[in-house]
Amino acid sequence: MKKYLIILLITGCSITAFGQAKDFKTELYMGVTGGMTFTKVRFYPNIIESFYQGNAGGIMFRLISEPHIGFQVEVNYTQKGWKEDSAGYSRRLNYISLPVMTHINIGQKAMRFTLNFGPEMAYMISESAQFNPQRTINPGETGYREYFGKPVDTQLDFLFTAGLGMEYHLKSGGAIGLEGRAYYSLPNLFSTKTYTYKMSQLNGAQVKMTYLFQLSKKKKAKK
């Protein structure tokens, strides 16, 4: 995976350098996004989990100030979590997140391929847990976890996010996009001083649709 990302970065930079001598119009976009998340928690010692499916949506701003490269800022509401099928247990974590990413696009005409990557900061606004069927697992029973009934210790999350996608740009100036993303959290959800888990980091993927509104175009002078 790292090899492919490096190839894409080199390709994007090469295209950018080639386009410097051409006439270029700065592009400013605002967009709305919506999609689904699929997340787990990387526990150590390991816990058998399945992906938790949640929803995500938000708004984004993108500025492309050079040929094929710019930056993108988003404000999103994202549902994450994990599931333990053997215990019938799931927990949902609701976040407000702020990704600040480098944007690279490949393509001159209506269809463009995109690469977005960069850091993200998220704040957990609420969480909820559920047993199905509704029951309580007591200490000593099979499937009991020491965090049952207890909140996570870390509300502030720092992540690295990367996404690949494609966009179709309309003659009106707007665009419709589809993107797949992966993200990896750095902090542990549960304190290593309180719990036996040495690692409890969120990670997962997201699939989302975007509709972009082009706000302005500013013609740049030839170089």
For each residue, the residues with C-beta under 8 A, 3 or more apart:
1: 4 5
2: 5 6
3: 6 7
4: 1 7 8
5: 1 2 8 9 115 117 162
6: 2 3 9 10
7: 3 4 10 11
8: 4 5 11 12 104 115 164
9: 5 6 12 13 104 115
10: 6 7 13 14
11: 7 8 14 15 106
12: 8 9 15 16 68 69 104 105 106 115
13: 9 10 16 17
14: 10 11 17 18
15: 11 12 18 19 67 68 106
16: 12 13 19 20 66 67 68 69 104
17: 13 14 20
18: 14 15 67
19: 15 16 22 24 66 67 68
20: 16 17 66 67 223
21: 222 223
22: 19 67 222
23: 219 220 222
24: 19 66 67 220
25: 217 218 219 220
26: 63 64 65 216 217 218 219 220
27: 62 63 64 70 214 217
28: 61 62 63 64 214 215 216 217 218
29: 60 61 62 63 64 175 212 213 214 215
30: 59 60 61 62 212 213 215
31: 59 60 61 62 177 210 211 212 213
32: 57 58 59 60 210 211
33: 56 57 58 59 60 74 76 208 209 210
34: 55 56 57 208 209
35: 55 56 57 206 207 208 209
36: 53 54 55 56 206 207 208
37: 52 53 54 55 56 78 79 80 204 205 206
38: 51 52 53 204 205 206
39: 51 52 54 80 81 82 202 203 204 205
40: 49 50 51 52 82 202 203 204
41: 47 49 82 189 200 201 202 203
42: 199 200 201 202 203
43: 46 47 49 197 199 200
44: 197 198 199 200
45: 196 197 198
46: 43
47: 41 43 84 145
48: 84 85 86
49: 40 41 43 82 83 84
50: 40 83 84 85
51: 38 39 40 82 83 204
52: 37 38 39 40 80 81 82 83 90 91 92
53: 36 37 38
54: 36 37 39 78 79 80 81 92
55: 34 35 36 37 79
56: 33 34 35 36 37 76 77 78 79 206 208
57: 32 33 34 35 76 77
58: 32 33 74 75 76 77 78 97
59: 30 31 32 33 74 75
60: 29 30 31 32 33 72 73 74 75 210
61: 28 29 30 31 72 73 74
62: 27 28 29 30 31 70 71 72 73 103 212
63: 26 27 28 29 70 71 72
64: 26 27 28 29 68 69 70 103 105
65: 26 70
66: 16 19 20 24 69 70
67: 15 16 18 19 20 22 24
68: 12 15 16 19 64 104 105 106
69: 12 16 64 66 102 103 104 105
70: 27 62 63 64 65 66 102 103
71: 62 63 100 101 102 103
72: 60 61 62 63 99 100 101 102 103 116
73: 60 61 62 98 99 100 101
74: 33 58 59 60 61 97 98 99 101
75: 58 59 60 96 97 98
76: 33 56 57 58 95 96 97 98 99
77: 56 57 58 94 95 96 97
78: 37 54 56 58 94 95 96 97 122 206
79: 37 54 55 56 92 93 94 95
80: 37 39 52 54 92 93 95 202 204
81: 39 52 54 90 91 92 93
82: 39 40 41 49 51 52 90 91
83: 49 50 51 52 89 90
84: 47 48 49 50 87 88 89 90 143 145
85: 48 50 88
86: 48 143
87: 84 131 137 143 144 145
88: 84 85 131 132 133 135
89: 83 84 129 130 131 132 137 143 145 148
90: 52 81 82 83 84 129 130 132
91: 52 81 82 127 128 129 130
92: 52 54 79 80 81 127 128 129 130
93: 79 80 81 124 127 152 202
94: 77 78 79 124 125 126 127
95: 76 77 78 79 80 122 123 124 125 157
96: 75 76 77 78 122 123 125
97: 58 74 75 76 77 78 120 121 122 123 157 159
98: 73 74 75 76 120 121 122
99: 72 73 74 76 118 119 120 161
100: 71 72 73 118 119 120
101: 71 72 73 74 116 117 118 120 161
102: 69 70 71 72 116 117 118
103: 62 64 69 70 71 72 114 115 116
104: 8 9 12 16 68 69 114 115 116
105: 12 64 68 69 112 113 114 115 167
106: 11 12 15 68 112 113 114 115
107: 111 112 113
108:
109:
110: 168 169 170
111: 107 166 167 168 169
112: 105 106 107 166 167 169 175
113: 105 106 107 164 165 166
114: 103 104 105 106 163 164 165 166 167 177 179
115: 5 8 9 12 103 104 105 106 162 163 164
116: 72 101 102 103 104 161 162 163 165 179 181
117: 5 101 102 160 161 162 163
118: 99 100 101 102 160 161
119: 99 100 158 159 160 161
120: 97 98 99 100 101 158 159 160 161 183
121: 97 98 156 157 158 159
122: 78 95 96 97 98 156 157 158 159
123: 95 96 97 155 156 157
124: 93 94 95 127 152 154 155 156 157
125: 94 95 96
126: 94
127: 91 92 93 94 124 151 152
128: 91 92
129: 89 90 91 92 148 149
130: 89 90 91 92
131: 87 88 89 134 135 136 137
132: 88 89 90
133: 88
134: 131
135: 88 131
136: 131
137: 87 89 131 141 143 144 148
138: 141 144
139: 144
140: 144
141: 137 138 144
142:
143: 84 86 87 89 137
144: 87 137 138 139 140 141 148
145: 47 84 87 89 148
146: 150 195 196
147: 150 152 190 195
148: 89 129 137 144 145
149: 129
150: 146 147
151: 127
152: 93 124 127 147 155 189 190
153: 188 189 190 191 194
154: 124 157 187 188 189 190 191
155: 123 124 152
156: 121 122 123 124 187
157: 95 97 121 122 123 124 154 185 186 187 202
158: 119 120 121 122 185 186 187
159: 97 119 120 121 122 183 184 185 186 202
160: 117 118 119 120 183 184 186
161: 99 101 116 117 118 119 120 181 182 183
162: 5 115 116 117 181 182 183
163: 114 115 116 117 179 180 181 182 206
164: 8 113 114 115 179 180
165: 113 114 116 177 178 179 180
166: 111 112 113 114 177 178 179
167: 105 111 112 114 175 176 177 178 210 212
168: 110 111 175 176 177
169: 110 111 112 173 174 175
170: 110 173 174 175 176
171:
172:
173: 169 170 213 214 217
174: 169 170 211 212 213 214
175: 29 112 167 168 169 170 210 211 212 214
176: 167 168 170 209 210 211 212
177: 31 114 165 166 167 168 209 210 211 212
178: 165 166 167 207 208 209 210
179: 114 116 163 164 165 166 207 208 210
180: 163 164 165 205 206 207
181: 116 161 162 163 205 206 207 208
182: 161 162 163 203 204 205 206
183: 120 159 160 161 162 203 204 205 206
184: 159 160 201 203
185: 157 158 159 201 202 203
186: 157 158 159 160 201
187: 154 156 157 158 201
188: 153 154 191 192 197 199 200 201
189: 41 152 153 154 200 201 202
190: 147 152 153 154 194 195 197 200
191: 153 154 188 194 195
192: 188 195 197 198
193:
194: 153 190 191
195: 146 147 190 191 192 200
196: 45 146
197: 43 44 45 188 190 192 200
198: 44 45 192
199: 42 43 44 188
200: 41 42 43 44 188 189 190 195 197
201: 41 42 184 185 186 187 188 189
202: 39 40 41 42 80 93 157 159 185 189
203: 39 40 41 42 182 183 184 185
204: 37 38 39 40 51 80 182 183
205: 37 38 39 180 181 182 183
206: 35 36 37 38 56 78 163 180 181 182 183
207: 35 36 178 179 180 181
208: 33 34 35 36 56 178 179 181
209: 33 34 35 176 177 178
210: 31 32 33 60 167 175 176 177 178 179
211: 31 32 174 175 176 177
212: 29 30 31 62 167 174 175 176 177
213: 29 30 31 173 174
214: 27 28 29 173 174 175 217
215: 28 29 30
216: 26 28
217: 25 26 27 28 173 214
218: 25 26 28
219: 23 25 26
220: 23 24 25 26
221:
222: 21 22 23
223: 20 21
